[in-house]
Amino acid sequence: MKTIVVTSRKGGVGKTTVAVNLALEAFAAGARVIVADIDPQRSATDALKARTRPGPSLVETSAGKLFQLHMAASREGVDLLVIDTPSTPDAEVAMAMNIADLCVLVSRPNFLDVASVVRSSEAVRRLGRTGVVVLNQAPPSRKGIEPPVVLRAVEALRFCGLPLAGIGLRARAVYQAAIAHGVSAGEWDSNSTAAREVAGLWRDLEHRLGVERAAESA
């Protein structure tokens, strides 16, 4: 079993949108998935309870119960555990990171969010975990040219000590429309650019998790 923790010290970065879309993408690919919502706001819970079709299992829990959940899920043959975390307190996020195979730090391309990611990356390294930064809600490129705000964010994130995912999620209305109905961008519109973004991001994270290599060696 692999465990992904999706986190950000800043609210409003779209952390839950990233977590839910990743979980749904993995589920659509045939994985047995659990989403653990330890955020008191229960945004992931609200999204998945709006779902009217089969999907990942949902567990509303707390950081203190994650280790038991992790052990039980592993015994039951779950393939992927996705943990949606609160912005604070740091101690609860650290408990989630401690059982993670991959910590996904979500950031919008602005100064305050990038500064927050730099601090979060320090926690990932201090705990000896593997992490990756995902840019979310970034303005789309035009004719293949990235907006200056995205270029500045990418340059600043080079100094956080964690790699940047090869694909981020752009500011697109489809994400909000989809999550309000408990579906992924791909389920909402399989031909959309957003669907391709989510699929590409999941492939990137699968590679970092070693899922593909494990399948090949098996």
NORNOR-V791659 format. One record per residue. RES is the residue in three letters. BURIAL is b if it has 16 or more other ideal C-beta (glycine too) atoms within 10 Angstrom, else e. Layout:
RES_BURIAL / RES_BURIAL
//
This chain:
MET_b / LYS_b / THR_b / ILE_b / VAL_b / VAL_b / THR_b / SER_b / ARG_b / LYS_b / GLY_e / GLY_e / VAL_b / GLY_b / LYS_b / THR_b / THR_b / VAL_b / ALA_b / VAL_b / ASN_b / LEU_b / ALA_b / LEU_b / GLU_b / ALA_b / PHE_b / ALA_b / ALA_e / GLY_e / ALA_b / ARG_b / VAL_b / ILE_b / VAL_b / ALA_b / ASP_b / ILE_b / ASP_b / PRO_e / GLN_e / ARG_b / SER_b / ALA_b / THR_b / ASP_e / ALA_b / LEU_b / LYS_e / ALA_e / ARG_b / THR_e / ARG_e / PRO_e / GLY_b / PRO_b / SER_b / LEU_b / VAL_b / GLU_e / THR_e / SER_e / ALA_b / GLY_e / LYS_e / LEU_b / PHE_e / GLN_e / LEU_b / HIS_b / MET_e / ALA_e / ALA_b / SER_e / ARG_e / GLU_e / GLY_e / VAL_b / ASP_b / LEU_b / LEU_b / VAL_b / ILE_b / ASP_b / THR_b / PRO_b / SER_b / THR_e / PRO_e / ASP_e / ALA_e / GLU_b / VAL_b / ALA_b / MET_b / ALA_b / MET_b / ASN_e / ILE_b / ALA_b / ASP_b / LEU_b / CYS_b / VAL_b / LEU_b / VAL_b / SER_b / ARG_b / PRO_b / ASN_b / PHE_e / LEU_e / ASP_b / VAL_b / ALA_e / SER_b / VAL_b / VAL_b / ARG_e / SER_b / SER_b / GLU_e / ALA_b / VAL_b / ARG_e / ARG_e / LEU_e / GLY_e / ARG_b / THR_e / GLY_b / VAL_b / VAL_b / VAL_b / LEU_b / ASN_b / GLN_b / ALA_b / PRO_e / PRO_e / SER_e / ARG_e / LYS_e / GLY_e / ILE_e / GLU_b / PRO_e / PRO_e / VAL_e / VAL_b / LEU_e / ARG_e / ALA_b / VAL_b / GLU_e / ALA_b / LEU_b / ARG_e / PHE_e / CYS_b / GLY_e / LEU_b / PRO_e / LEU_b / ALA_b / GLY_e / ILE_b / GLY_b / LEU_b / ARG_b / ALA_e / ARG_b / ALA_e / VAL_b / TYR_b / GLN_e / ALA_e / ALA_b / ILE_b / ALA_e / HIS_e / GLY_b / VAL_b / SER_b / ALA_b / GLY_b / GLU_b / TRP_b / ASP_e / SER_e / ASN_e / SER_b / THR_e / ALA_b / ALA_b / ARG_e / GLU_b / VAL_b / ALA_b / GLY_b / LEU_b / TRP_b / ARG_b / ASP_b / LEU_b / GLU_b / HIS_e / ARG_b / LEU_b / GLY_e / VAL_b / GLU_e / ARG_e / ALA_e / ALA_e / GLU_e / SER_e / ALA_e
//
